Amino acid sequence: MNGKILLTSFQTWLPHQRSNASDDLLEEIAQLNILSPALTLLRQLPVDVPKASRCVIDKIEELQPDVIICCGMAECRTKLTVESCATCNDDLLKTSVDLEKLVAELVGTEISHDAGKFVCEGLYYEVLSYLRCRRRFYRTSRRLHTCCIFVHVPVLTPENSASVVEDFHLIIKKMASLAPQDTDFLHKYL
């Protein structure tokens, strides 16, 4: 396996927004020249749960990534926040990633247990649900260990941009280490 990672971001949804911080963050990551053939960016998803979910699930089916990091903007937050779960009605799905371990040593990142009841949570729930169904269907496949997290990104400012980008880069590296892969290949780029 090549250790493929899929990163996603959203478009804006309100008139006052000049950009979406999740997409700004992926642009910053792209400018760091750390993108390897193992990293795929799916940027500017529509702010619509069914449409965004279909785009991401189609890309998952195409790429068969080992790691998925979905990102969305949280204007009221000041730090990166990694979401532990997503709900739809009474169904709660949790990420399989050990978030305490993931955020250890990251100064500007916290764990959140509330994905926001908007398109971010809807997408996260749909992706986790898709992965759960795929695991049940392909019980004997190594592909059933795809890891997924959702990261909420604060509005990037000159004051926080460097630390947010640094923490997110470390999240990518830590998530990459969870994937069954040729680690020399992936870490050469990260």
Buried (B, 14 or more C-beta within 10 A) or exposed (E): BBBBBBBBBBBBEEEEEEBBBBBBBBBBBBEEEEBBEBBBBBBBBBBBBEEBBBBBBEBBEEBBBBBBBBBBBBEEBBBBBBBBBBBBEEEEBEBBBEBEEBBEEBEBBBEBEEBBEEBBBBBBBBBBBBBEEBBEEEEEEEBBBBBBBBBBBBBBEEEBBEBBBBBBBBBBEBBBBBBEBEEEBBBEEB
